[in-house]
Amino acid sequence: MIPLVRRTRDPFDGSWALPGGWLDEAEGLDDAAARTLAETTALSPSYLEQLYAFGDVDRSPARVVSVVYWALLRSDLVDAQRAADDAPENVEWFDVDDLPALAFDHNRIVDYAVWRLRNKVGYSRIAHGLLPDEFTLSELREVYEAVLGRRLDPSNFRRLLEGSEALIPTESFRTGKHRPARLFRYNSEVELADRGPGFPG
């Protein structure tokens, strides 16, 4: 899911677009990206990375070069913000696999970001940015499935992760309809973007 804003002026008045804004004179790129996200969604990213610079001559009526960032937001925080009475206006969340035609070249930008995420999830701990601090192995697998766009075998996935140094089992369990599921957390001594121990790709 990604947040989109509806444009209120030409060009593309009324069309959905990626959040964006201008760079302040005394502002760094990372700070500007985090500020724009906060202004749009009222959320802070759990992971933020510069994606690419888009500068095709015909991408906008005026000459515009966009330095695009992609951010990861925890699903529990997104759900809470969307349900809040003070949720930001003029913003809606869309499934990346079912987007409308976006303004400018924003569909191309989304495609590139999803491609980058799907490649990165296979060799990094990037999925951590989409999870709460503690999670079940099923929840972790669901993140990988959502990012990769395909089902993963639960037994093979569990076998890859159990006993690795990447995850630390907690003493807590999540209860529900089925038997209690142990909660895990990521090993804080391992950087988020370090290579994972055989994560499925």
N, C-alpha and C positions, 0 to 999 in steps of 0.2 A: 504494500500500500504506500502511496505517496500523496502528500498534500498538494493541491492545486488551487490557484486563485483565479477568480473570474475577472477579466480585464474590464475596466470601466471607461476606457478611452480608445480612440483609434491609434495605431492600426489594430485590427482584430478586436474591436470593441465587442464585449459579450462572450468572447472565447475564453476557454480555460488555458492557463499558462503555468509554468513553473514559477515559484516565488523568486523574486530578484530585487535588486536595488542598486543604487549608485554607491561608489566607494567614496567615503569622506576623505578629505585631504590628509588628515593625520591618523588614518586608520589602516592597519595592516590587513592583508587579504583574509587571513584566518579569522580575525576579529569581525570583519565585515560579514563573512559567511555565517558565523555564529549569531551575530546580531540580526541578520535577515531572517534566519530560522526562528529566532525567539520572537521577533515582531510578527511573523506569520502564524506560528503555532503555539506561542507561549511556552515552548519547551526548549531544553538544552540538549545538545546531542551527546550520546554516549560514545560516539566515534565520529570524527570529522576528517575528511581527506580531500585534497584538491584532485579533481577528476581530469580536467582537460581545458584547454582554451579553444573556444569556438569563434572563428573570425572570418567566415566566408563573406565575400564582398556583398552578396545579395541576400544575406540573412535578415536584414532589417532595412526599412526605407532610409534610415540614417546609418552612417557607418558605426557599427557597434561591435566591440570585441568583448565576449563574456568569458570570464574566468570562473568555471563551474566547479562547485564543491558538491560532494555527496556526504550525507550524514546518516547515521543510524540512530533510531529512537526506540527505546524499550516499549514493547507492545502494551504492557500494563499501564505505563504512564500516558501513552497515546489514548488508550481507551478511557482513562479517567478524565483526561482533558477534553475529549470529544463529548463526554457526558456532562461536563460542568456547565453551570448556568452562564458563566462568563467565557465560554468557548469563543475563540476569535471568529469574527464574521467574515463572510466572503471567501471562506476556505472550506474545501471539501476533500475528503480522502478517497482515492480511486485505486482499484486493483491495477497494477502495472500491466497485467495481461489483458485488460479490457478498458483501454483509455479512449477518450474521444479524440477527434482531430484537435491538436493543440496549436496555439499561436506560434508564429515564427518557425524555428527549426527545433522546437522543444520535444517533439516526438523522437527525433533523431538523438537528442541529448539523453532522453530517458532510455532509449534502446542501448546506447553506449554505457550508461551507468549500470543497467541490469547485466549487460555482458561482463562488465568489470567485476561486479559483485559476485556473479556466478563463477567466474574464474578464481577470484580471490578466496572464496569460501572453501575451496578444495585444498588450499595449502596454508591457511592462517586460522587464527582464533577469532575471525571477524564476526562469527555468529554470536559471540559474547555480547556485542553491542545491541542485540535485539532481545536479550533475555533479562529478567530480573536477577538480583544477586544470587538467589538460590533457585534451582530448577530441577525437574526430573529429566531422566534420559529421554523419555518420550517427548517432552517439550523441546529438548535440544534437537532431537531427530525431526520434529515437525518444522523447526526453523530451517534446517538443511533442506527438507523437502520443499518448503515454500520458496526458498532461494533458487534451488536447482530446477524446480518445476517438474519433479518426478518423485516416485515413491522409492523409499529405501527399505531394504529388508531389516526389520527390527532386531533380529537375532545377530546378524552380521554387524550392525551398527553398535549394538551393546558390546559385542566381543571386541571391537576396535577400541572402545573407550574405557572399558572396565580395566582397572589395574594400571592405567597410564598415569603419568605424572601431570597430565593436563587438567584433570578433574580431581577434586577432593570430596569424598563422601562426607556428609554431615550426619549428625545424630537425629535430624528431623525427617519426618515423613509427610507426604501429602495423602490425605484420605479422600475417598470418594466412593463411587459405586463398586470399583474393583479393589483388589488388595492394596494396602498402603504402598506408595512408591517413595523410595528414598530420594531425598533432595541432595543435590550436588552443588558445588561452587567451583569456579575456575581457580586455579592455582595463581595467586597474586604474584608469585615470583617469576612467572612466565609472562612476557610482554604480550599484549593483545595481538599484535601482528606477527609474532614469531611463528615459525613453522610448527604446524600441529603434528601430533604423533599418529600419522596415518589416518587423518580425518578423511572421510569419503569425499570424492570430488566428482 
